[in-house]
Amino acid sequence: MSDGIIQWGPAYWDISKLKPYDKNPRIITESGLLELNASFTEIGVAQPINVNTDGTILSGHARWMSLKERGFSKVLVLVPNRTLTPKQEEAVIVRMNKNIAGSWDFDVLANQFEIQDLLDWGFKEWELSGDDWDSDIGAMDKIAEDDSGVLGKIKITCPQDLKDEVFIYLKAKLLETSFEGVHIE
């Protein structure tokens, strides 16, 4: 029937039974929580929290924080039909949390996860290069070099919560444009 595929089932658990994943690479931002709370007000809690069988949160840290703050005693969770391995926990937390409220803590990703796993789970190499964005100010400060040395420097400053969107947009626009001698990876 399931061919060994992990089955996730819904349940209502006491919120006190849930605990954050100790290697959570997501940074939950104030603006992300505000957007999430606005979403709850508008449409309710439409997405359950994914947990391992021991209550470790794998997807939904921001929902858990917000619901706990709002005084919820029980929350809808999705629980696997068997305890996940540490590697499966990592896969879930990356796959289920990519592009959700908050931003990535690249220090945690670099030090707690395998790069190949991150690539397999949906990251692109350029997202993991670590030198494109200053995470403190949301600015790109990239120097392009070849055999002759520095060719150019680009600095882009934008709000922290828009940096990923801006970078993806600009990269796509540059790829659409053909400049002789310019190569983008």
Backbone as ProteinMPNN parsed JSONL, in Angstrom:
{"seq_chain_A": "MSDGIIQWGPAYWDISKLKPYDKNPRIITESGLLELNASFTEIGVAQPINVNTDGTILSGHARWMSLKERGFSKVLVLVPNRTLTPKQEEAVIVRMNKNIAGSWDFDVLANQFEIQDLLDWGFKEWELSGDDWDSDIGAMDKIAEDDSGVLGKIKITCPQDLKDEVFIYLKAKLLETSFEGVHIE", "coords_chain_A": {"N_chain_A": [[0.815, -1.191, 0.0], [1.771, 1.435, 0.976], [4.359, 1.273, 0.194], [6.621, 1.688, 1.829], [6.736, 4.413, 2.083], [6.786, 7.288, 4.045], [4.035, 8.04, 6.018], [1.972, 10.731, 6.845], [-0.04, 11.795, 9.447], [-2.948, 13.555, 10.673], [-3.41, 15.14, 13.874], [-4.601, 16.37, 17.034], [-2.684, 17.986, 19.301], [-1.537, 18.773, 22.626], [-0.228, 21.968, 22.985], [1.919, 22.318, 24.626], [3.337, 19.988, 24.41], [4.905, 20.204, 22.218], [8.139, 20.951, 20.892], [10.86, 23.08, 19.972], [12.961, 22.469, 17.119], [16.329, 21.727, 17.527], [18.27, 22.399, 15.661], [17.183, 24.257, 13.999], [17.318, 26.077, 11.113], [16.079, 28.4, 10.408], [15.418, 31.853, 10.684], [13.242, 33.566, 12.54], [11.427, 36.325, 11.827], [10.357, 39.535, 13.071], [8.67, 40.928, 11.335], [7.807, 38.81, 9.777], [6.339, 37.325, 11.668], [4.333, 39.166, 12.206], [3.037, 39.215, 9.718], [2.193, 36.556, 9.638], [0.429, 36.473, 11.845], [-1.489, 38.25, 10.883], [-2.402, 36.712, 8.784], [-3.528, 34.556, 10.208], [-5.642, 35.921, 11.417], [-7.093, 36.609, 9.18], [-7.556, 34.162, 7.66], [-7.474, 32.073, 9.432], [-5.886, 29.222, 11.035], [-4.458, 27.631, 8.705], [-2.608, 25.772, 8.033], [-1.132, 22.869, 9.29], [1.215, 22.04, 11.952], [4.213, 20.428, 11.37], [5.526, 17.655, 12.991], [7.953, 15.513, 14.593], [7.681, 12.184, 15.975], [8.26, 12.539, 18.649], [7.453, 15.065, 19.256], [9.064, 17.082, 18.347], [9.362, 20.029, 16.557], [9.254, 20.311, 13.105], [8.392, 21.729, 10.972], [6.903, 24.783, 11.121], [7.621, 26.437, 13.229], [7.235, 29.23, 13.59], [4.427, 29.383, 13.477], [3.831, 27.853, 15.762], [5.019, 29.475, 17.778], [3.45, 31.794, 17.523], [0.824, 30.831, 17.966], [1.079, 29.827, 20.535], [1.603, 32.199, 21.906], [-0.866, 33.398, 21.513], [-2.411, 31.946, 23.187], [-3.364, 29.369, 22.604], [-4.243, 26.042, 23.428], [-4.343, 23.559, 22.314], [-3.132, 22.245, 19.222], [-3.249, 21.695, 15.686], [-1.441, 19.093, 14.32], [0.794, 17.431, 12.048], [1.877, 14.177, 11.994], [4.44, 11.799, 11.524], [4.168, 8.304, 10.548], [6.111, 6.819, 11.671], [9.077, 7.135, 13.672], [11.234, 9.655, 12.616], [14.495, 9.591, 11.122], [17.557, 11.33, 12.025], [18.595, 12.475, 9.616], [16.323, 12.453, 7.989], [14.754, 14.212, 9.478], [16.229, 16.57, 9.052], [15.859, 16.827, 6.279], [13.09, 17.255, 6.145], [12.827, 19.677, 7.596], [14.188, 21.496, 5.991], [13.009, 21.184, 3.405], [10.265, 21.716, 3.966], [10.291, 24.258, 4.994], [11.371, 26.118, 3.294], [11.276, 29.289, 1.87], [9.3, 30.44, 3.559], [7.743, 32.401, 6.227], [10.21, 34.462, 7.535], [13.823, 34.304, 7.471], [16.77, 32.644, 6.211], [19.218, 31.23, 8.366], [22.281, 31.289, 7.554], [24.673, 30.597, 8.725], [23.982, 28.51, 10.478], [22.995, 26.697, 8.56], [25.371, 26.24, 7.074], [27.039, 25.099, 8.984], [25.641, 23.03, 10.211], [24.42, 21.394, 8.379], [24.658, 19.269, 5.49], [26.035, 20.374, 2.475], [25.424, 19.19, -0.024], [23.038, 17.885, 0.608], [21.399, 20.123, 1.096], [21.343, 21.198, -1.47], [20.055, 19.108, -2.787], [17.582, 19.324, -1.564], [16.442, 21.573, -2.586], [17.785, 24.057, -2.585], [19.789, 26.38, -4.46], [23.085, 26.497, -5.853], [24.163, 29.113, -5.9], [22.675, 30.328, -3.925], [23.788, 29.363, -1.645], [26.358, 30.244, -1.561], [27.358, 32.103, 0.211], [28.762, 34.5, 0.045], [27.448, 36.52, -1.202], [25.558, 38.154, 0.092], [25.312, 40.445, 2.752], [24.202, 39.54, 5.693], [23.492, 41.11, 7.826], [22.879, 43.699, 6.967], [21.534, 43.402, 4.625], [22.696, 43.75, 2.115], [24.293, 43.463, -1.041], [27.581, 42.857, -1.833], [29.679, 42.333, -4.015], [32.577, 41.21, -5.597], [33.904, 40.861, -8.742], [36.295, 38.871, -10.341], [39.045, 38.193, -12.593], [41.815, 36.822, -14.445], [43.197, 39.22, -14.654], [42.575, 40.661, -12.41], [40.482, 42.735, -10.345], [37.401, 43.293, -11.81], [34.998, 44.565, -11.503], [32.629, 46.043, -9.207], [29.715, 45.62, -7.373], [27.198, 47.074, -5.48], [24.304, 46.659, -3.682], [21.667, 47.871, -1.874], [18.993, 47.087, 0.217], [15.813, 46.583, 1.918], [16.101, 44.216, 4.577], [14.233, 42.054, 4.632], [13.564, 41.788, 1.98], [15.756, 41.015, 0.551], [16.412, 38.459, -0.594], [14.435, 38.15, -2.588], [14.994, 40.402, -4.193], [17.595, 39.829, -5.053], [17.19, 37.443, -6.546], [15.468, 38.423, -8.536], [17.116, 40.387, -9.797], [19.239, 38.8, -10.684], [17.9, 37.133, -12.495], [17.093, 39.052, -14.395], [19.602, 39.93, -15.297], [20.503, 37.574, -16.466], [18.757, 37.419, -18.594], [19.674, 39.404, -20.202], [22.172, 40.038, -22.562], [25.427, 40.591, -22.22], [28.504, 41.197, -23.649], [31.258, 39.352, -22.613], [30.417, 39.147, -19.989], [29.719, 36.97, -17.437], [27.52, 34.958, -15.618], [27.031, 32.926, -12.851]], "CA_chain_A": [[0.0, 0.0, 0.0], [2.547, 2.67, 1.052], [5.705, 1.006, -0.335], [7.623, 2.242, 2.723], [6.677, 5.875, 2.12], [6.333, 7.818, 5.334], [2.678, 8.566, 6.001], [1.763, 11.773, 7.852], [-1.434, 11.835, 9.858], [-3.326, 14.696, 11.516], [-3.794, 14.922, 15.271], [-4.58, 17.571, 17.872], [-1.795, 17.771, 20.441], [-1.319, 19.888, 23.536], [0.858, 22.81, 22.487], [3.046, 22.141, 25.545], [4.073, 18.785, 24.023], [5.784, 20.543, 21.099], [9.421, 21.58, 21.236], [11.562, 23.514, 18.756], [14.073, 21.684, 16.588], [17.536, 22.418, 17.994], [19.082, 22.849, 14.525], [16.328, 25.023, 13.1], [18.12, 27.1, 10.429], [15.246, 29.55, 10.061], [15.366, 32.998, 11.582], [11.867, 34.073, 12.515], [11.507, 37.781, 11.924], [9.189, 40.238, 13.617], [7.749, 41.201, 10.224], [7.207, 37.528, 9.413], [5.316, 37.001, 12.664], [3.195, 40.074, 11.991], [2.312, 38.707, 8.541], [1.555, 35.3, 10.027], [-0.724, 36.815, 12.683], [-2.51, 38.811, 9.99], [-2.953, 35.559, 8.057], [-4.413, 33.848, 11.139], [-6.843, 36.737, 11.58], [-7.85, 36.58, 7.921], [-7.972, 32.839, 7.172], [-7.322, 31.044, 10.458], [-4.679, 28.401, 10.983], [-4.752, 26.763, 7.566], [-1.542, 24.791, 7.829], [-0.726, 22.262, 10.559], [2.634, 22.017, 12.302], [4.803, 19.101, 11.182], [6.363, 17.267, 14.131], [8.375, 14.118, 14.681], [6.857, 11.474, 16.951], [8.569, 13.008, 20.003], [6.962, 16.429, 19.404], [10.011, 18.058, 17.801], [8.787, 20.766, 15.434], [10.064, 20.265, 11.893], [7.865, 22.802, 10.132], [5.861, 25.505, 11.817], [8.113, 27.109, 14.432], [6.58, 30.543, 13.719], [3.026, 29.115, 13.845], [3.852, 27.418, 17.162], [5.277, 30.65, 18.605], [2.299, 32.687, 17.459], [-0.335, 30.193, 18.602], [1.381, 29.778, 21.963], [1.411, 33.569, 22.383], [-2.303, 33.675, 21.473], [-3.079, 31.177, 24.231], [-3.901, 28.091, 22.16], [-3.802, 24.914, 24.247], [-4.196, 22.43, 21.391], [-2.842, 22.643, 17.848], [-3.27, 20.636, 14.683], [-0.11, 18.687, 13.875], [0.949, 16.262, 11.197], [2.86, 13.309, 12.641], [4.757, 10.649, 10.678], [3.761, 7.01, 11.094], [7.271, 6.237, 12.343], [10.048, 8.15, 14.078], [12.157, 10.009, 11.55], [15.93, 9.613, 11.424], [18.072, 12.709, 12.0], [18.701, 12.951, 8.23], [14.96, 12.73, 7.536], [14.352, 15.456, 10.138], [16.876, 17.665, 8.319], [15.192, 16.962, 4.976], [11.774, 17.865, 6.363], [12.918, 21.074, 8.019], [14.592, 22.328, 4.855], [12.001, 21.128, 2.346], [8.989, 22.296, 4.386], [10.441, 25.622, 5.475], [11.956, 27.012, 2.305], [10.433, 30.408, 1.42], [8.203, 30.711, 4.486], [8.025, 33.578, 7.057], [11.547, 34.484, 8.115], [14.938, 34.169, 6.542], [17.661, 31.547, 6.551], [20.442, 31.449, 9.125], [23.259, 30.584, 6.733], [25.69, 30.016, 9.609], [23.47, 27.202, 10.902], [22.994, 25.817, 7.385], [26.741, 25.888, 6.714], [27.706, 24.33, 10.022], [24.837, 21.924, 10.734], [23.836, 20.617, 7.288], [25.518, 18.93, 4.353], [25.73, 21.212, 1.311], [24.744, 18.382, -1.053], [21.649, 17.692, 1.05], [20.683, 21.379, 0.859], [21.111, 21.285, -2.917], [19.035, 18.101, -3.1], [16.312, 19.737, -0.987], [15.867, 22.718, -3.283], [18.632, 25.244, -2.682], [20.67, 26.525, -5.619], [24.456, 26.744, -5.397], [24.407, 30.531, -5.656], [22.05, 30.707, -2.666], [24.614, 28.877, -0.548], [27.741, 30.688, -1.729], [27.747, 32.766, 1.442], [29.468, 35.77, -0.09], [26.676, 37.481, -1.964], [24.749, 39.063, 0.898], [25.646, 40.737, 4.136], [22.918, 39.265, 6.329], [23.163, 42.131, 8.814], [22.319, 44.912, 6.369], [20.781, 43.092, 3.41], [23.354, 44.375, 0.978], [25.191, 42.624, -1.812], [28.845, 43.513, -2.073], [30.336, 41.261, -4.743], [33.679, 41.616, -6.462], [34.162, 39.897, -9.81], [37.703, 38.875, -10.696], [39.573, 37.226, -13.542], [43.278, 36.804, -14.382], [43.753, 40.562, -14.564], [42.217, 41.28, -11.131], [39.113, 43.188, -10.131], [36.714, 43.815, -12.992], [33.909, 45.454, -11.123], [32.039, 45.854, -7.893], [28.313, 46.019, -7.332], [26.626, 47.122, -4.133], [22.866, 46.882, -3.71], [21.124, 47.927, -0.521], [17.538, 46.988, 0.235], [15.346, 46.079, 3.214], [16.534, 42.849, 4.865], [13.222, 41.05, 4.304], [13.403, 41.703, 0.531], [17.035, 40.765, -0.098], [16.385, 37.262, -1.439], [13.607, 38.468, -3.757], [15.718, 41.357, -5.038], [18.72, 39.132, -5.671], [16.66, 36.529, -7.565], [14.965, 39.255, -9.627], [18.236, 40.992, -10.526], [19.975, 37.735, -11.371], [17.091, 36.733, -13.651], [17.184, 40.127, -15.392], [20.939, 39.893, -15.883], [20.586, 36.397, -17.328], [17.988, 37.723, -19.809], [20.431, 40.384, -20.974], [23.432, 39.488, -23.044], [26.546, 41.519, -22.27], [29.718, 40.505, -24.057], [32.272, 39.244, -21.582], [29.841, 39.026, -18.655], [29.276, 35.594, -17.164], [26.85, 34.837, -14.327], [26.828, 31.537, -12.453]], "C_chain_A": [[0.861, 1.259, 0.0], [3.958, 2.502, 0.519], [6.79, 1.643, 0.517], [7.651, 3.753, 2.798], [6.146, 6.302, 3.482], [4.954, 8.43, 5.158], [2.537, 9.577, 7.14], [0.279, 11.826, 8.172], [-1.727, 13.016, 10.767], [-3.694, 14.258, 12.936], [-3.834, 16.28, 15.958], [-3.765, 17.241, 19.113], [-1.806, 19.004, 21.335], [-0.106, 20.661, 23.042], [2.113, 22.651, 23.358], [3.886, 20.915, 25.208], [5.086, 19.074, 22.904], [7.054, 21.223, 21.595], [10.147, 21.953, 19.948], [12.705, 22.567, 18.395], [15.367, 22.418, 16.904], [18.463, 22.886, 16.871], [18.246, 23.644, 13.53], [17.141, 26.136, 12.435], [17.322, 28.336, 10.033], [15.354, 30.619, 11.137], [13.96, 33.57, 11.449], [11.93, 35.568, 12.781], [10.224, 38.35, 12.515], [8.17, 40.498, 12.506], [7.077, 39.913, 9.75], [6.112, 37.112, 10.369], [4.094, 37.896, 12.522], [2.358, 39.611, 10.802], [1.566, 37.425, 8.87], [0.322, 35.564, 10.883], [-1.852, 37.423, 11.858], [-3.188, 37.693, 9.205], [-3.912, 34.778, 8.955], [-5.729, 34.599, 11.301], [-7.73, 36.635, 10.349], [-8.393, 35.202, 7.583], [-7.883, 31.728, 8.217], [-6.011, 30.299, 10.301], [-4.902, 27.335, 9.922], [-3.716, 25.668, 7.353], [-1.131, 24.213, 9.176], [0.78, 22.39, 10.77], [3.128, 20.594, 12.114], [5.74, 18.805, 12.347], [6.836, 15.832, 13.958], [7.56, 13.481, 15.808], [7.115, 11.902, 18.384], [8.124, 14.452, 20.246], [7.922, 17.491, 18.898], [9.411, 18.695, 16.558], [9.758, 20.727, 14.26], [9.627, 21.327, 10.891], [6.756, 23.47, 10.914], [6.318, 26.172, 13.103], [7.407, 28.453, 14.657], [5.109, 30.363, 14.095], [2.928, 28.733, 15.307], [4.043, 28.61, 18.089], [4.041, 31.549, 18.677], [1.098, 32.099, 18.193], [-0.157, 30.088, 20.115], [1.129, 31.156, 22.59], [-0.075, 33.932, 22.438], [-3.089, 32.837, 22.476], [-3.712, 29.869, 23.783], [-3.381, 26.979, 23.075], [-3.6, 23.656, 23.404], [-3.97, 22.965, 19.989], [-2.896, 21.423, 16.937], [-1.843, 20.358, 14.227], [-0.235, 17.568, 12.85], [2.117, 15.471, 11.759], [3.156, 12.138, 11.706], [4.369, 9.335, 11.363], [4.922, 6.247, 11.728], [8.229, 7.368, 12.696], [11.036, 8.388, 12.942], [13.602, 9.94, 12.024], [16.389, 11.067, 11.458], [18.183, 13.275, 10.576], [17.317, 13.273, 7.662], [14.422, 13.993, 8.198], [14.938, 16.656, 9.402], [16.181, 17.911, 6.987], [13.845, 17.652, 5.133], [11.922, 19.342, 6.678], [13.346, 21.982, 6.88], [13.498, 22.355, 3.802], [10.707, 21.858, 2.727], [9.085, 23.773, 4.758], [11.01, 26.593, 4.457], [10.905, 28.032, 1.863], [9.178, 30.633, 2.263], [8.614, 31.912, 5.34], [9.394, 33.464, 7.711], [12.608, 34.392, 7.039], [15.851, 33.063, 7.046], [18.826, 32.017, 7.394], [21.52, 30.633, 8.432], [24.409, 30.027, 7.56], [25.251, 28.629, 10.085], [23.462, 26.237, 9.724], [24.399, 25.33, 7.062], [27.384, 24.946, 7.725], [26.944, 23.104, 10.506], [24.271, 21.003, 9.657], [24.889, 20.332, 6.232], [25.08, 19.752, 3.152], [24.978, 20.412, 0.249], [23.296, 18.117, -0.678], [20.838, 18.95, 0.778], [20.382, 21.562, -0.618], [20.016, 20.307, -3.34], [17.651, 18.545, -2.642], [15.787, 21.031, -1.575], [16.685, 23.989, -3.327], [19.401, 25.217, -3.992], [22.061, 26.854, -5.087], [24.693, 28.208, -5.068], [23.771, 31.006, -4.365], [22.934, 30.368, -1.469], [26.048, 29.378, -0.601], [28.253, 31.458, -0.525], [28.419, 34.105, 1.279], [28.677, 36.82, -0.841], [25.999, 38.536, -1.103], [25.334, 39.235, 2.277], [24.339, 40.611, 4.9], [22.535, 40.317, 7.359], [22.482, 43.345, 8.198], [21.545, 44.651, 5.091], [21.392, 43.722, 2.187], [24.254, 43.367, 0.273], [26.446, 43.429, -2.104], [29.75, 42.473, -2.719], [31.429, 41.826, -5.621], [33.903, 40.508, -7.48], [35.625, 40.006, -10.206], [37.966, 37.917, -11.851], [41.092, 37.298, -13.435], [43.878, 38.189, -14.195], [43.406, 41.258, -13.255], [40.775, 41.702, -11.086], [38.551, 43.783, -11.406], [35.623, 44.794, -12.615], [33.36, 45.103, -9.764], [30.621, 46.387, -7.938], [27.87, 46.024, -5.878], [25.156, 47.496, -4.27], [22.392, 46.863, -2.264], [19.602, 47.919, -0.612], [17.112, 46.535, 1.617], [15.709, 44.601, 3.378], [15.517, 41.803, 4.404], [12.972, 40.909, 2.804], [14.66, 41.236, -0.183], [17.02, 39.549, -1.018], [15.596, 37.506, -2.719], [14.336, 39.381, -4.73], [16.863, 40.659, -5.762], [18.242, 38.209, -6.794], [16.178, 37.318, -8.781], [16.117, 39.811, -10.467], [19.035, 39.946, -11.294], [19.216, 37.289, -12.621], [17.178, 37.778, -14.759], [18.552, 40.139, -16.068], [21.106, 38.704, -16.826], [19.826, 36.597, -18.635], [18.773, 38.625, -20.755], [21.771, 39.791, -21.368], [24.484, 40.602, -23.155], [27.786, 40.731, -22.661], [30.729, 40.51, -22.927], [31.735, 39.136, -20.16], [29.311, 37.615, -18.498], [28.699, 35.551, -15.756], [26.642, 33.357, -14.039], [25.735, 31.438, -11.434]], "O_chain_A": [[0.705, 2.09, -0.895], [4.689, 3.485, 0.4], [7.796, 2.1, -0.026], [8.489, 4.325, 3.495], [5.179, 5.74, 3.995], [4.733, 9.24, 4.258], [2.94, 9.302, 8.271], [-0.558, 11.894, 7.271], [-0.868, 13.438, 11.541], [-4.214, 13.164, 13.158], [-3.181, 17.226, 15.518], [-4.107, 16.338, 19.877], [-2.046, 20.122, 20.879], [0.924, 20.071, 22.718], [3.233, 22.831, 22.879], [5.023, 20.803, 25.665], [6.006, 18.29, 22.672], [7.044, 21.964, 22.578], [10.064, 21.235, 18.952], [13.325, 21.952, 19.262], [15.499, 23.601, 16.59], [19.358, 23.694, 17.116], [18.572, 23.693, 12.344], [17.606, 27.047, 13.12], [17.859, 29.23, 9.381], [15.378, 30.328, 12.332], [13.55, 34.002, 10.372], [12.419, 36.013, 13.82], [9.161, 37.732, 12.465], [6.968, 40.315, 12.698], [5.907, 39.927, 9.366], [5.073, 36.604, 9.946], [2.96, 37.448, 12.695], [1.128, 39.61, 10.861], [0.434, 37.231, 8.429], [-0.721, 34.945, 10.67], [-3.027, 37.147, 12.101], [-4.399, 37.723, 8.988], [-4.99, 34.381, 8.512], [-6.8, 33.993, 11.321], [-8.955, 36.581, 10.452], [-9.571, 35.073, 7.25], [-8.183, 30.572, 7.92], [-5.14, 30.7, 9.53], [-5.461, 26.274, 10.197], [-3.938, 24.742, 6.573], [-0.816, 24.96, 10.103], [1.515, 22.799, 9.871], [2.531, 19.654, 12.638], [6.632, 19.594, 12.657], [6.201, 15.036, 13.266], [6.83, 14.176, 16.514], [6.281, 11.659, 19.257], [8.384, 15.007, 21.314], [7.632, 18.682, 19.004], [9.004, 18.003, 15.625], [10.933, 21.064, 14.4], [10.419, 21.766, 10.058], [5.79, 22.825, 11.322], [5.499, 26.446, 13.98], [7.026, 28.774, 15.783], [4.592, 31.101, 14.934], [2.052, 29.22, 16.022], [3.321, 28.751, 19.076], [3.644, 32.0, 19.751], [0.431, 32.797, 18.957], [-1.112, 30.239, 20.877], [0.526, 31.265, 23.658], [-0.495, 34.69, 23.313], [-4.303, 32.999, 22.602], [-4.525, 29.306, 24.515], [-2.209, 26.98, 23.452], [-2.785, 22.797, 23.741], [-4.529, 23.992, 19.603], [-2.63, 20.294, 17.349], [-1.126, 21.265, 13.802], [-1.239, 16.858, 12.797], [3.203, 16.009, 11.976], [2.231, 11.543, 11.153], [4.258, 9.264, 12.586], [4.734, 5.153, 12.26], [8.191, 8.436, 12.084], [11.6, 7.447, 12.382], [13.893, 10.201, 13.191], [15.68, 11.947, 10.969], [17.889, 14.452, 10.364], [17.157, 14.255, 6.937], [13.71, 14.768, 7.558], [14.242, 17.641, 9.154], [15.94, 19.056, 6.606], [13.497, 18.532, 4.345], [11.224, 20.173, 6.097], [12.907, 23.13, 6.812], [13.098, 23.428, 3.35], [10.118, 22.544, 1.892], [8.068, 24.461, 4.829], [11.119, 27.786, 4.742], [9.779, 27.667, 1.524], [8.121, 30.975, 1.734], [9.734, 32.401, 5.193], [9.691, 32.467, 8.369], [12.31, 34.401, 5.845], [15.715, 32.603, 8.179], [19.365, 33.097, 7.158], [21.662, 29.436, 8.682], [25.061, 29.073, 7.134], [26.046, 27.689, 10.094], [23.874, 25.085, 9.865], [24.603, 24.144, 6.805], [28.188, 24.09, 7.354], [27.528, 22.227, 11.142], [23.707, 19.955, 9.97], [25.877, 21.055, 6.099], [23.89, 19.82, 2.843], [24.0, 20.901, -0.316], [22.42, 18.121, -1.542], [19.713, 18.866, 0.285], [19.301, 22.022, -0.985], [19.156, 20.643, -4.154], [16.65, 18.184, -3.262], [14.772, 21.545, -1.104], [16.321, 24.922, -4.042], [19.635, 24.151, -4.562], [22.201, 27.422, -4.004], [25.347, 28.523, -4.074], [24.243, 31.967, -3.759], [22.843, 31.0, -0.417], [26.871, 28.983, 0.224], [29.456, 31.468, -0.264], [28.636, 34.8, 2.271], [29.189, 37.91, -1.094], [25.876, 39.689, -1.517], [25.796, 38.275, 2.895], [23.462, 41.467, 4.779], [21.366, 40.41, 7.733], [21.612, 43.954, 8.819], [20.959, 45.573, 4.524], [20.671, 44.185, 1.303], [24.892, 42.528, 0.91], [26.365, 44.563, -2.575], [30.511, 41.801, -2.023], [31.22, 42.82, -6.317], [34.073, 39.346, -7.112], [36.14, 41.109, -10.388], [37.222, 36.96, -12.066], [41.61, 37.789, -12.432], [44.965, 38.317, -13.631], [43.901, 42.358, -13.007], [39.927, 41.085, -11.73], [39.154, 44.671, -12.009], [35.362, 45.75, -13.345], [33.593, 44.015, -9.238], [30.361, 47.465, -8.471], [28.14, 45.08, -5.136], [24.806, 48.503, -4.885], [22.692, 45.93, -1.52], [19.006, 48.645, -1.408], [17.958, 46.139, 2.419], [15.631, 43.83, 2.422], [15.901, 40.775, 3.845], [12.245, 40.008, 2.387], [14.644, 41.074, -1.403], [17.567, 39.609, -2.119], [16.029, 37.12, -3.805], [14.304, 39.165, -5.942], [17.071, 40.879, -6.955], [18.829, 38.197, -7.877], [16.444, 36.935, -9.92], [16.099, 39.72, -11.695], [19.456, 40.186, -12.425], [19.814, 37.091, -13.679], [17.321, 37.43, -15.931], [18.645, 40.337, -17.28], [21.768, 38.81, -17.858], [20.19, 36.026, -19.663], [18.556, 38.605, -21.967], [22.419, 39.114, -20.569], [24.434, 41.436, -24.059], [28.08, 39.699, -22.057], [31.022, 41.559, -22.352], [32.519, 39.043, -19.215], [28.545, 37.13, -19.331], [29.313, 36.047, -14.811], [26.135, 32.62, -14.885], [25.417, 30.341, -10.975]]}, "name": "protein", "num_of_chains": 1, "seq": "MSDGIIQWGPAYWDISKLKPYDKNPRIITESGLLELNASFTEIGVAQPINVNTDGTILSGHARWMSLKERGFSKVLVLVPNRTLTPKQEEAVIVRMNKNIAGSWDFDVLANQFEIQDLLDWGFKEWELSGDDWDSDIGAMDKIAEDDSGVLGKIKITCPQDLKDEVFIYLKAKLLETSFEGVHIE"}
